[in-house]
Amino acid sequence: MAFTRAFEEHEVPPELKRVYSEVRNSFDLPFVPTLFKLLAVCPEYLRLVWADLGDVVRSREFHSASRALEELVRSLVLKGGWRFSDQQRILSAQKFTVDDVEAMAMIPPIFTRAVCHMLLFTRLMQRGYAGGQRGRTSDGKQAAALSRMISLRIPNERDAGLRVWLIYSDIKKVTSSKSVMSMFRVLSPFPSYLAATWLDSKKILVEPSFHSAREQLAKRSMSLLVGLPVKDHRAAAKNLTPANWRDIEETVDNFTRLMPQFALLSDVWHRSFLQVESAVA
């Protein structure tokens, strides 16, 4: 049972559609993160994880921890001084209008937020198949305005044309990932801009200072798990086989490994737009 195909909302049964909807609202995101769509191949595990951790995600403690990660990301990126190429020049050369550029500048912060959420969540999933941990959270009722008012279309990998598929292949090769993260797939309607964004990302990924920042962010995410409760998912999932668990662990561990670097890259991307806004002002 390989976790290689992301199942979209129209492809899953009603019970998983409800999970997808709750995921959007609980994280307050305008899309469903890819990991959940991959885990839909194993409905028992996806239902189990969400039944246990849904309330945790909605808690004040979880969202406070995620905001702390976002603040660290901004601090590390500011300290590192990394930037992508001139976004105004690149987008203007590809016939993007001023309004188009402004719309595109709204995208990176959404992914910084999403990746920080998912870094904490995948860490909790790891605790779940490692025996769980004790903790307590308080009710975190929220309006979830972003998820309820905005929908961000993230094309599936299967929808990629030849040029985009080649870029995806390079992304997977360089990051040693089996999936392409949403922050790149959202750009697939604009292959030239996707290529430019990935090229800038590749240059930063190899910098020693970026490696150090990535490790610092990964360690911080571990410390923020203290007090967040997780049940023993192995004990609760009676019907999953050892092979199932191997696939689950491989998928979750891979996402957890990738989250810190993509949180940093999304904020670098955002800073590159802020540079354009400053120049215009």
SVG drawing of the C-alpha trace seen along z (x, -y; Angstrom):
<svg xmlns="http://www.w3.org/2000/svg" viewBox="-21 -55 49 62">
<polyline fill="none" stroke="black" stroke-width="0.4" points="0.0,0.0 2.2,-2.8 1.4,-6.4 2.2,-7.9 -1.2,-9.2 -3.0,-12.2 -6.7,-11.7 -8.8,-14.9 -12.0,-15.7 -14.2,-14.4 -12.4,-11.1 -13.0,-10.1 -16.1,-8.9 -18.3,-11.2 -16.7,-10.3 -13.3,-11.4 -14.8,-14.5 -15.9,-15.5 -12.3,-14.9 -10.9,-17.1 -13.4,-19.9 -12.5,-19.7 -8.8,-19.8 -9.2,-23.0 -11.2,-24.7 -9.2,-23.5 -5.9,-24.6 -7.7,-27.6 -6.1,-27.1 -7.6,-27.7 -6.6,-24.2 -6.1,-20.6 -2.4,-19.8 -1.1,-17.1 -0.3,-14.7 -3.9,-14.2 -4.7,-13.4 -1.9,-10.8 -3.1,-9.2 -6.6,-8.8 -5.3,-5.5 -5.5,-4.2 -8.9,-5.5 -8.6,-3.7 -5.4,-5.5 -6.5,-8.9 -9.8,-8.7 -7.9,-7.5 -5.3,-10.3 -7.8,-13.0 -10.2,-11.7 -7.3,-11.9 -5.6,-15.1 -8.4,-17.2 -9.2,-18.8 -5.4,-19.4 -5.1,-21.2 -8.1,-23.4 -6.6,-24.3 -5.1,-27.6 -1.9,-25.7 -1.4,-24.3 -1.9,-27.6 0.3,-29.4 3.1,-26.9 2.6,-27.3 2.9,-31.1 6.1,-30.7 7.5,-28.6 6.5,-31.3 8.2,-33.9 11.4,-31.8 11.2,-31.3 11.0,-35.0 13.9,-35.6 16.1,-32.9 15.4,-34.2 16.1,-37.8 19.3,-36.7 20.3,-34.6 19.6,-37.4 18.5,-35.0 16.4,-36.3 15.0,-35.1 15.6,-36.9 13.9,-40.2 10.2,-39.1 9.0,-42.2 11.4,-41.7 10.7,-38.0 6.9,-38.3 6.8,-41.4 8.9,-39.5 6.2,-36.8 3.4,-39.3 2.1,-39.5 0.4,-42.8 0.9,-44.9 -2.3,-43.3 -1.1,-39.9 2.2,-40.5 0.2,-41.7 -2.0,-38.6 1.1,-36.4 2.7,-38.2 -0.3,-37.0 0.6,-33.3 3.9,-32.7 2.7,-33.7 -0.1,-31.2 2.4,-28.5 4.7,-29.6 1.7,-29.3 0.6,-26.0 4.1,-24.4 4.6,-25.5 1.2,-23.9 2.1,-20.7 5.6,-20.5 4.0,-20.4 1.3,-18.0 3.7,-15.5 5.8,-15.6 2.6,-14.7 1.9,-11.9 5.4,-10.5 4.7,-10.6 1.4,-8.7 3.2,-5.7 5.9,-5.9 3.6,-5.3 1.9,-8.7 2.4,-11.3 0.4,-12.9 -0.8,-16.5 -3.7,-18.8 -5.1,-21.5 -7.8,-24.1 -10.7,-24.8 -9.7,-26.9 -12.9,-28.0 -12.1,-30.2 -13.9,-31.8 -11.5,-30.2 -12.2,-33.0 -9.4,-32.2 -10.6,-28.6 -14.2,-29.6 -13.8,-32.6 -11.0,-31.6 -10.2,-28.5 -6.7,-28.1 -6.4,-25.7 -3.5,-23.3 -3.2,-21.2 -2.6,-17.5 0.8,-16.1 -1.1,-14.0 -2.3,-17.2 1.2,-18.3 2.2,-18.8 5.6,-17.7 7.6,-20.8 6.1,-21.0 6.6,-17.2 10.3,-17.7 10.5,-20.4 8.7,-18.2 11.2,-15.4 14.1,-17.7 12.3,-18.8 11.9,-15.2 15.5,-14.4 17.0,-17.3 14.8,-17.0 14.7,-13.2 10.9,-13.4 8.3,-11.2 5.8,-14.1 6.0,-17.7 5.1,-20.2 2.0,-22.4 4.0,-25.7 5.4,-24.5 2.4,-22.8 0.3,-26.0 2.6,-27.5 2.1,-24.8 -0.2,-27.0 2.9,-29.2 5.7,-26.9 8.3,-29.6 7.7,-31.2 7.7,-27.7 11.1,-27.1 12.5,-30.4 11.2,-29.9 12.6,-26.4 16.0,-27.5 16.2,-30.2 15.2,-27.6 17.9,-25.2 20.6,-27.8 19.6,-28.5 19.1,-24.8 22.9,-24.2 24.0,-27.1 25.6,-26.0 23.9,-28.8 20.5,-27.5 21.3,-24.0 22.0,-25.4 18.8,-27.3 16.9,-24.3 18.3,-22.2 17.5,-24.9 13.9,-25.1 13.6,-21.3 14.9,-21.2 12.6,-24.0 9.6,-22.2 10.4,-19.2 10.5,-21.4 7.1,-22.9 5.4,-19.5 5.6,-19.5 2.1,-19.5 0.3,-18.5 -1.5,-15.2 -1.3,-12.2 -2.7,-8.8 -0.9,-5.5 -2.0,-5.1 -0.5,-1.7 -2.6,-0.3 -5.7,-1.9 -5.3,-0.8 -6.1,2.9 -6.4,3.7 -3.2,2.2 -0.4,4.6 3.4,4.1 3.6,3.3 0.9,0.7 2.9,-0.9 6.1,-0.9 4.4,-2.8 2.8,-5.2 6.1,-5.9 8.0,-6.4 5.5,-8.9 5.1,-10.9 8.9,-10.9 9.6,-12.1 7.2,-15.0 8.5,-15.9 12.1,-16.0 11.0,-18.4 8.9,-20.8 11.7,-23.0 13.3,-23.8 10.1,-24.6 8.9,-26.8 12.1,-28.8 11.9,-28.9 8.3,-30.1 9.4,-33.0 12.4,-33.8 9.9,-33.9 7.7,-36.3 10.7,-38.6 11.5,-38.8 8.1,-40.3 8.5,-42.7 11.6,-44.0 9.5,-44.8 6.8,-46.6 9.5,-48.7 10.9,-49.7 7.5,-50.7 6.8,-52.7"/>
</svg>
